[in-house]
């Protein structure tokens, strides 16, 4: 609506600012393209501030957005990047300042490609395709290496020459395919599948020289990445040079910075291995010699002991001790036997003195009845009873007269 004013009826600045704000509010959300010239992301703040500039007209406008809006493209957007912003114009009446409140930010050109790759990267990482535990170890000495590369390319030459220089006996199964363009993804994927199906192939190298982001896009294609992830044969990614980083580097079992680096990591150097074997052999020889010297020293110390140097000396010392104990035991036993013999003689004399036989030798006799009962009193016998008379030298029968 037109505002009618005059020199006699002017509008205050605040009213003009309010009217401008109303007109801007009716504009609604718009898509704006520009270049980010200033970017402020304060730690802990929920809002991100940036300045969007139109280089052709040298005009800038302030833009604010919530942190989650900017974090969606933070990996591929920085100062100097061209972006397209969906924002609603806002007018700050107290200062008379125009700004944009962004609800979506999209990179333009290469930035858009990088944003899509970043989304794919996050999705594959969530599935675990980049996990270290699923990566397979490379064989120490591969006999047959599968190589996927461009025809007559520098990458093919670098891999073959460096690998054969390091280990002349190594063999290659080469698949020459387009490494850029519309056919690259399908043919590289098919070549990897063919090499993975060969039992004789020990490792697969996917090699390409450096290039722009667009040239390397086939090696970040989801179809190729999932094929490599399911390979039973270890896969080495040798795409581009050190700054280049296609997603194949993250899915492959090993990343090489260049094709030459891939040859060095896959094929051991025969000279280096020979030198390593020589060093290990010398170390083993020194260890054996040291062990022998230590055992010889220990044996010499043991042999220098008196018990080993003069083994009979201990026996001789013990022989004298045994002889002394033997003589002492013999004397002790003799004394015991003599004492026992004396006691036995005295006991025998007492037994003889007290024996009935001694009494019989003095002329006495023992009368016994037929049942063996000894007669002690006359009343114990009857007339004409036969008795047995026992004397010192024998016995005889007597009969009682009265």
Secondary structure, DSSP 8 states (H G I E B T S, - for coil): ------SSS---HHHHHHHHHHHHHTT-EEEEEEEEEEEE--TT-SEEEEEEEETTTTEEEEEEEEHHHHHTTTTT--TT-EEEEEEEEEEETTTTEEEEEEEEEEE-THHHHHHHHHHHHHHHHHHTTT-GGG-----SS-SEEEEEE-TT-HHHHHHHHHHHHH-TT-EEEEEE--SSSTTHHHHHHHHHHHHHH-TT--EEEEEE----TTTTGGGG-HHHHHHHHT-SSEEEEEES-TT---THHHHSSEE-SSHHHHHHHHS--HHHHHHHHHHHHHHHHHHHHHHHHHHHHHHHHHHTSHHHHTHHHHHHHHHHHHHHHHHHHHHHHHHHHHHHHHHHHHHHHHHHHH-HHHHHHTT--EEE-TTS-B--SGGG--TT-EEEEEETTEEEEEE---
